[in-house]
């Protein structure tokens, strides 16, 4: 077995030699890490407008309005959620920033919520409602995108923490 | 400025000691040396650059926070890859990786790594998660013992995973 396993290892390395096994991360990544070290806060900065980043941003837009409306119906008319900029570049930046904030907020909650089942359940409901709202927007933007359809279907179906903890299947 | 070469564990150990003393500069040198391998591993485990960047960031933030637990006798490369394994598989439970299909992953790789072999990338991407990580660690030069330590499993399990993975790769490339 030792000889065979040694040969396996050597052969595997030879077979996979064409694959680049060291890939330079973007220069900005070290700045994010240094910022995280300096502030003690994880700074997540999306690097491109991937579908999940768009979805996360849509979550914020939808969820912000939804939660504000629930808490203070009158205030919604007086203080509507900020409209996205008409400039595409600014909108993309808004989306990235909002998506980052959503993910960071969830990650922070996951660590801080601890053992309070009620607050966990409240946060879970808010996160799912927001996620579902975003999935509707995403599906509307790209109705032929099967990933968007799957997200919407999956986000509409979870009924319990146990079920939802299995995550989404694509 | 200390220049590191692959396998230069003595220099890494010296830099770790400096970083443990609070030196940002030493930690940055460790990052510059080890991040490309961590990023490559994360990219092939998560299939997306954004996720791979998040994983790499989390790995080095956890490393910074945990530098005090690093002990002589282990190498920094093994230690940092252990953290990477934790981040990747912790993340897989909450983020349900991979988030994109293999075809999209390969399109991205073809754009970012024009010299790579896409048939090989596809065969590797098709491997089960843990086998894929074991194979990538082996290909990167880690020994069975190091892989077992990183994966927190028995050496025999790693040998079996590598053997089975080779068979699957052969079938995929036949």
Interface residues (C-beta under 8 A of the other chain):
Chain A: X1 X4 X5 X8 X9 X11 X12 X13 X15 X16 X17 X18 X19 X20 X21 X22 X23 X24 X25 X26 X29 X30 X32 X33 X34 X36 X37 X42 X43 X44 X46 X47 X48 X50 X52 X53 X110 X165 X167 X168 X169 X170
Chain B: X24 X27 X28 X31 X32 X35 X36 X37 X39 X40 X43 X48 X49 X50 X52 X53 X54 X56 X57 X58 X60 X61 X64 X93 X94 X95 X96 X99 X101 X112 X113 X115 X116 X117 X120 X121 X124 X135 X136 X138 X139 X140 X141 X143 X144 X159 X162 X163 X165 X166 X169
